[in-house]
Amino acid sequence: MYAGPSGMLFVEYKYLKNLPKKDTTVITTGLSPLQLNWLNQMMDYGHRCVVAIGSSRGIFVISDANTLNENISNAKFQSLLISLDEFIEYICNTVNTNESINPSRKLQTDLERKKT
């Protein structure tokens, strides 16, 4: 959990030691049913929560309940990876900014832009 003038951010960290070879292989979050339920509930309450799945190639960030509950292909996973520096910047901006834009939404928008 991270906290600052703009509020708190809970991050659930996971790590994939090896990425699949096939693009169609589904990446699992590694979340237990209890963790998944807790994250969904906290997001429903409006709390800022993300799941950060690290790999040797970067970090995949899940910042919304829809993505949290969907299957993620290896191709999609790898296309939306961000660097450690980008993730650190996201955390700092989320808890330290007083801007009116929601940093969680900004990251989600940035990730969606990467899709196209």
GIMO-V738318 format. One record per backbone hydrogen bond with DSSP energy under -0.5 kcal/mol. NH is the residue of the N-H (numbers start at 1). CO is the residue of the C=O. If there is no record, write none. Layout:
nh;co
NH;CO
NH;CO
This chain:
nh;co
2;9
4;7
6;95
7;4
7;95
9;2
10;48
11;9
12;50
13;11
14;52
16;54
17;15
25;22
27;72
36;32
37;33
38;34
39;35
40;36
41;37
42;38
43;39
44;40
45;41
46;43
47;42
49;47
50;10
51;62
52;12
52;50
53;51
53;60
54;14
54;52
55;58
58;55
59;82
60;53
61;59
62;51
62;60
63;61
68;64
69;65
70;67
72;27
73;71
74;25
75;23
77;73
78;74
79;75
80;76
80;77
81;78
82;59
87;83
88;84
89;85
90;86
91;87
92;88
93;89
94;90
95;91
96;92
97;93
103;101
106;102
107;103
108;104
109;105
110;106
111;107
112;108
113;109
114;110
115;111
115;112
116;112
116;113
